[in-house]
């Protein structure tokens, strides 16, 4: 028998790359923060067919297909057509944003994405809120299961928005049959420039400890969050998914690892001063943020663990990265200080500065009444 034609033989020997049969995934908020990290991760995954990136400006991931628009624009439905999964990460949780504007953006954006996804034939939407929705209470179990009651109130920064997003997530499958919604709830998020009231806690020259409280610190690195989101995208886990490092750190361990000493105050004094300073606009953090530094809200992450996911970071490692990220920053009661202010505050500690500011406010009010 004669040998095959050389061109035929070459064609046979030429390797053909396998066809990717994974999902087409759309990511909102894809240009910055967690959205940018996830977009890059999914674009590099052999289990994802294509990534559609949506934001108000173009990001750096060249492999993604970009659409530039506001997530509140109903035109987003057309951009989602052909996608199998949408990961909605276009949220504004900036401490400095006007609360009313922040809520309008977060809630309206989520409503629009859910409705548009259903209209476009998307079968799964992945939302990201926070383990803060469980609330921080002295009687919380350690750790909390995903099925634990959401007992948080709207008193902490952005938590009211997150609770409303959770409500929308529960309603969506009933309003749009065939649409599945997965909610991912990270612990204290660290990395990638994350800036929250809880990361700013570690920018203070002293760690405020409320007398009689028993905090438990659990962190979540942004890389681990992206890994959990990818599990949700690939339907390796669904439902409500809590994500964080394994275990937690007691306050004494945090102080030892950080080298930052505590400043302990009675509850009424700390909460009262924080509420007054926020009410008159001196600090961005409401008094409700303090509860998350007082009581535990540690999550088990059992559903992700059962699906085979494991965190790559430990609490100790994430705390070390957090301390490196905030090095050189100075915060009092959630407000960033300039260098001149920080020098004055550093000598007395964050809490003394907080109480001093409150005293100044009281004296000013008394002076106005005398006029």
C-alpha positions in Angstrom: 0.0 0.0 0.0 1.4 3.4 -1.0 2.0 6.0 1.7 -0.5 8.8 2.1 0.1 12.1 0.3 2.6 14.3 2.4 0.1 17.1 2.6 -2.6 14.7 4.0 -0.1 13.3 6.4 0.9 16.8 7.6 -2.8 17.7 8.1 -3.3 14.6 10.2 -0.4 15.4 12.4 -1.3 19.0 12.9 -2.8 19.5 16.3 -6.2 21.2 16.4 -6.9 23.2 19.6 -10.0 21.9 21.4 -13.2 23.9 21.1 -14.0 25.6 24.3 -17.5 24.5 25.4 -17.7 26.6 28.5 -20.1 29.5 29.2 -20.1 33.0 27.8 -19.7 35.2 30.9 -20.6 38.9 31.2 -19.0 40.9 34.0 -20.2 44.3 35.1 -17.9 46.7 36.8 -15.1 45.0 34.8 -12.7 47.9 34.5 -11.6 48.3 38.1 -11.2 46.5 41.4 -12.6 43.0 41.8 -14.4 43.2 38.4 -11.0 43.8 36.6 -9.4 40.9 38.5 -12.2 38.5 37.7 -12.3 39.5 34.1 -8.6 38.7 33.7 -9.1 35.4 35.5 -12.0 34.3 33.4 -10.4 35.4 30.1 -7.5 33.2 30.9 -9.6 30.2 31.9 -9.9 27.2 29.6 -13.4 26.6 31.0 -14.8 29.9 29.8 -15.7 30.4 26.2 -15.8 34.2 26.1 -15.9 37.2 28.5 -18.1 40.2 27.9 -16.9 43.1 29.9 -19.2 46.0 30.8 -18.3 49.3 32.5 -18.5 53.0 32.0 -14.9 53.0 30.7 -12.7 50.4 29.0 -10.5 48.3 31.1 -7.1 46.7 30.4 -8.2 43.1 29.5 -7.7 42.9 25.7 -9.1 39.4 25.5 -12.6 40.5 26.7 -15.3 42.0 24.5 -16.0 45.5 25.9 -19.2 47.4 26.1 -19.1 50.9 27.5 -22.3 51.9 29.3 -23.9 52.5 32.7 -25.5 49.4 34.2 -28.7 51.3 34.9 -29.2 51.8 31.2 -31.9 49.3 29.9 -29.8 49.0 26.7 -27.6 46.6 28.7 -30.1 43.8 27.8 -28.9 43.9 24.2 -25.3 43.7 25.4 -26.1 40.6 27.5 -27.7 38.7 24.6 -25.8 35.5 24.1 -24.3 35.4 27.6 -24.9 32.3 29.7 -23.9 33.9 33.1 -23.7 37.5 34.3 -21.5 38.5 37.3 -22.7 41.8 38.6 -19.9 43.7 40.3 -20.8 47.3 39.4 -21.4 48.5 43.0 -20.4 51.7 44.7 -19.4 51.2 48.3 -17.2 54.2 48.6 -17.2 55.7 52.1 -17.1 59.2 50.6 -20.1 58.8 48.2 -23.3 60.5 49.1 -25.5 57.7 50.7 -28.6 58.5 48.7 -26.7 58.6 45.4 -24.9 55.4 46.4 -28.2 53.6 47.2 -29.8 54.8 44.0 -26.9 53.5 41.9 -26.5 50.1 43.7 -30.2 49.2 43.9 -31.2 50.5 40.5 -28.2 48.9 38.9 -29.0 45.5 40.3 -32.6 45.8 39.4 -31.7 46.6 35.8 -29.1 43.9 35.5 -31.5 41.2 36.8 -34.3 42.3 34.5 -32.0 42.7 31.5 -30.4 39.3 32.1 -33.9 37.6 32.1 -34.9 39.4 29.0 -31.7 38.4 27.2 -32.1 34.7 28.1 -29.3 34.5 30.6 -29.8 31.5 32.9 -27.6 32.6 35.9 -26.7 35.8 37.6 -24.0 36.0 40.3 -24.3 38.8 42.8 -21.7 39.8 45.4 -22.7 41.3 48.7 -20.9 40.8 52.0 -21.0 38.5 55.1 -21.9 41.8 56.9 -25.6 41.0 55.9 -25.6 38.4 58.7 -25.1 41.2 61.2 -22.5 41.4 64.1 -24.0 40.2 67.4 -22.7 38.8 70.6 -24.9 35.7 70.3 -23.8 34.8 66.7 -22.6 31.3 66.3 -19.0 30.7 65.5 -19.0 30.2 62.6 -22.3 31.1 60.9 -23.7 28.8 58.3 -24.9 30.1 55.0 -28.5 29.5 56.1 -28.2 31.8 59.2 -30.7 34.5 59.4 -29.7 37.9 57.9 -30.1 40.0 61.0 -28.1 43.1 59.9 -29.7 46.5 59.8 -29.0 49.5 57.6 -27.0 51.3 60.2 -23.5 50.5 58.8 -22.0 51.8 55.6 -23.6 50.3 52.5 -25.2 47.4 54.4 -28.7 48.7 53.7 -27.9 48.5 50.0 -26.6 45.0 50.3 -29.7 43.9 52.2 -31.8 45.3 49.4 -29.7 43.5 46.8 -30.2 40.3 48.8 -34.0 40.9 48.7 -33.8 41.4 44.9 -31.9 38.1 44.6 -34.6 36.2 46.4 -37.4 37.7 44.3 -35.7 37.4 40.9 -36.3 33.7 40.3 -40.0 34.2 41.1 -40.3 37.2 38.9 -38.3 35.6 36.1 -38.8 31.8 36.0 -35.7 30.1 34.6 -33.3 32.7 36.0 -31.0 31.3 38.7 -29.3 33.7 41.2 -26.2 32.9 43.2 -25.1 35.3 46.0 -21.5 35.4 47.2 -20.8 36.9 50.7 -17.2 37.6 51.5 -15.8 38.3 54.9 -13.6 41.4 55.5 -12.3 42.0 52.0 -8.6 42.8 51.6 -6.4 43.4 48.6 -6.5 45.2 45.3 -6.8 48.6 46.9 -10.0 47.7 48.8 -11.0 50.7 51.0 -13.7 50.1 53.6 -14.5 51.2 57.2 -13.1 47.8 58.3 -9.8 48.2 56.5 -9.5 51.8 57.7 -9.8 50.4 61.3 -6.2 49.3 60.8 -5.0 52.7 59.7 -5.6 54.1 63.2 -2.6 54.6 65.6 -4.6 52.6 68.2 -7.2 49.9 67.7 -10.4 51.0 69.3 -11.8 48.2 71.5 -15.2 48.6 73.1 -15.3 47.4 76.6 -17.1 44.1 77.1 -17.0 43.2 73.3 -15.5 40.1 71.9 -14.6 40.6 68.2 -13.5 37.8 65.9 -11.7 38.8 62.8 -12.1 36.8 59.5 -10.6 38.1 56.3 -11.1 37.3 52.6 -8.4 38.1 50.1 -9.7 39.4 46.7 -7.9 36.5 45.0 -9.9 34.0 47.0 -13.1 35.9 46.3 -12.4 35.7 42.6 -11.9 32.0 42.9 -15.2 31.7 44.7 -16.9 33.8 42.0 -15.4 31.5 39.3 -16.9 28.5 41.1 -20.3 30.2 40.9 -19.8 31.0 37.2 -19.0 27.4 36.4 -21.9 26.2 38.5 -19.6 24.2 40.8 -21.5 25.8 43.7 -24.7 27.8 43.9 -27.2 29.3 46.2 -25.9 31.6 49.0 -22.1 31.2 49.3 -20.1 32.6 52.2 -16.4 33.0 51.5 -13.4 33.8 53.7 -10.2 32.4 55.2 -10.5 29.3 57.4 -11.2 30.1 61.0 -10.7 33.5 62.6 -8.4 35.7 64.8 -9.2 36.9 68.3 -8.6 40.6 69.0 -5.6 39.7 71.1 -4.1 37.8 68.2 -4.7 40.8 65.9 -3.0 43.2 68.2 0.0 40.8 68.6 0.3 40.3 64.9 -0.2 43.9 64.0 1.9 45.4 66.8 -0.8 48.1 67.2 -1.9 48.7 70.8 -5.6 49.0 71.8 -7.5 51.9 73.3 -10.5 50.6 75.3 -13.6 52.6 75.9 -17.1 52.0 77.3 -19.7 51.2 74.8 -21.8 54.3 75.4 -18.9 56.6 75.0 -17.5 55.0 71.8 -20.9 54.7 70.1 -22.1 58.1 71.2 -19.0 59.9 70.0 -19.0 58.0 66.7 -22.7 58.9 66.1 -22.2 62.6 66.9 -19.2 62.9 64.6 -20.9 61.2 61.7 -24.1 63.3 62.2 -22.3 66.6 61.8 -20.2 65.3 58.9 -16.8 65.0 60.5 -16.4 61.3 59.7 -17.8 59.1 56.9 -18.4 56.1 59.1 -21.7 55.8 61.0 -21.8 54.4 64.5 -23.2 51.1 63.1 -19.8 50.3 61.6 -18.4 49.8 65.1 -20.6 46.7 65.7 -18.5 44.8 63.1 -15.4 45.5 65.2 -17.2 44.5 68.5 -18.9 41.2 67.8 -18.3 38.1 65.6 -19.7 37.6 62.1 -17.4 34.7 61.1 -18.7 32.4 58.3 -18.1 28.8 57.7 -18.0 28.7 53.9 -19.3 25.1 54.0 -21.0 25.1 50.6 -17.9 26.2 48.8 -15.8 23.7 50.8 -18.2 20.9 50.0 -17.8 21.8 46.3 -14.0 21.5 46.5 -13.0 25.1 46.9 -10.3 26.1 49.4 -8.9 29.5 50.3 -5.3 30.0 49.3 -4.8 32.7 52.0 -4.8 32.4 55.8 -6.1 35.1 58.1 -2.6 35.8 59.3 -1.3 36.3 55.7 -4.2 38.6 54.7 -3.8 40.7 57.8 -0.1 41.1 56.9 -1.0 42.3 53.4 -3.6 44.6 54.8 -1.1 46.2 57.2 1.4 46.6 54.3 -1.3 48.3 52.1 -2.4 50.8 54.8 1.2 51.6 55.9 1.7 55.4 56.0 -2.1 56.2 56.1 -3.6 57.8 59.1 -7.3 57.5 59.9 -9.3 58.7 62.9 -12.9 57.4 63.3 -12.9 56.4 59.6 -11.7 59.9 58.3 -8.4 60.0 56.5 -6.0 62.6 57.9 -3.4 64.7 56.2 0.2 64.5 57.4 -0.2 67.5 59.7 -3.4 66.1 61.3 -1.9 62.7 61.6 1.1 63.9 63.6 -1.2 65.4 66.2 -3.5 62.4 66.3 -0.7 59.9 66.5 0.5 61.0 69.8 -2.8 60.6 71.5 -4.3 57.7 69.5 -7.3 57.5 67.3 -9.8 57.2 70.1 -8.5 60.2 72.0 -8.8 62.3 68.8 -12.3 61.0 68.3 -13.4 62.1 71.8 -11.5 65.3 71.5 -13.3 66.2 68.3 -16.6 65.4 70.1 -15.7 67.7 72.9 -14.9 70.5 70.5 -18.3 70.0 68.9 -20.0 70.2 72.3 -18.1 73.4 73.2 -19.0 75.0 69.9 -22.7 74.2 70.4 -22.6 75.7 73.9 -20.9 78.8 72.6 -23.6 79.2 69.9 -26.3 78.9 72.5 -24.8 81.7 74.6 -24.7 84.1 71.6 
